Structure formats: structure tokens, C-alpha cells
Amino acid sequence: MSFKRIIAALHQSPLQSAILNEAIDLAHHERAALRLVHAVDMPTAVAGATPNTIPPASGMAMYPAVGVSPNPAVTRGVTLGQQDWDETVQRIEQWLQGLQQDAIARGVDASYEFRNGQPGDQICQVATEWRADLVVVGRRGRSGLSEAFLGSVSNYVVHHAPCAVLTLQATEP
């Protein structure tokens, strides 16, 4: 099987490096284009996080959200406005640009895309729109009740992506 368009579904966690490295290695080997995709469901964000607590290189600890809303409103008791939203988006894009530059430096044609929405759905939408051949995604290893309550982006992508999916298992629970 040959891959010409590979998506790295990224989130800021210890598994991020493995996902990025595997996607870059595959893209380099296959001479494929690489799209770095990060999706966050901003409106259902975790309360308490602000752009100041989300450093560009380590911020969001999982696919779901960071604690801001695109509209000035109250999100789970935290009032955040348009400026907070804009600052968060800027930090995410700086983070993605840095990863893109790393891929380019390793000889891969790379681009990035940031989406606001349910991560699994957004990753699959990008895969469809971009006509991806492969999605590389991480799996934390949740099961049972924790997967039922917290959801599983990798499970959603495996069942809904229009292409092949490579899941990388986290080494720590």
C-alpha cells in the first residue's frame, strides 16, 4: 500500500512526539505530503484554563479543549472573551508552525490545520476534504467506563475515517 497524503492527528501529550515522528518517517519514506492536524472543542472546554496557562509547546494535555469560548460568555463558570480566544488560537498556531518547520527540516512537504470542534469528527473531516490515505493518531488506552465518559478520539477515527488509520498506543496508562 502506498501513501501520498498522511495526516498526523496531534494533541499536546507525551504521545505527541511518537505520533509526529512516525508520521514524518512515513511521509519521508513514501515521499508523501504531511498535514499536521489539531482539533479542540473550545466551547466545551475545561474550566480554569486560560491562554496564560497554555504554553505553546506543552499546553493542552488532551484532544478536548482548553477553557475558552469563541464568544464572550461563561463556560463552566469561567468568563472568557474574544481576546482570550484569539490568544489561544495564536498559541496553537505557533505550536503547529513549529512542528511544521521540524517536518520540513526533515525533508517532508508539510502543512498544518487547526480546527475548532469535536476532535474525532474534525480529523475525519480533514481526512475526507484533503483526500488523505492515512491518519496517524495516538491512543491512550482508555477502556470501559473511562472511554464511555471521556470518549476516545482514536476509536472514533478508526470507525469513521475515509482512509487507513495507524494508532500508536501510549506506553503509560
Secondary structure as GFF3:
##gff-version 3
##sequence-region A 1 173
A	DSSP	beta_strand	5	9	.	.	.	ID=ss1
A	DSSP	alpha_helix	16	30	.	.	.	ID=ss2
A	DSSP	beta_strand	33	40	.	.	.	ID=ss3
A	DSSP	three_ten_helix	42	44	.	.	.	ID=ss4
A	DSSP	three_ten_helix	51	53	.	.	.	ID=ss5
A	DSSP	beta_strand	73	75	.	.	.	ID=ss6
A	DSSP	beta_strand	78	80	.	.	.	ID=ss7
A	DSSP	alpha_helix	82	105	.	.	.	ID=ss8
A	DSSP	beta_strand	110	116	.	.	.	ID=ss9
A	DSSP	alpha_helix	119	130	.	.	.	ID=ss10
A	DSSP	beta_strand	134	139	.	.	.	ID=ss11
A	DSSP	alpha_helix	144	150	.	.	.	ID=ss12
A	DSSP	alpha_helix	153	160	.	.	.	ID=ss13
A	DSSP	beta_strand	164	169	.	.	.	ID=ss14
###
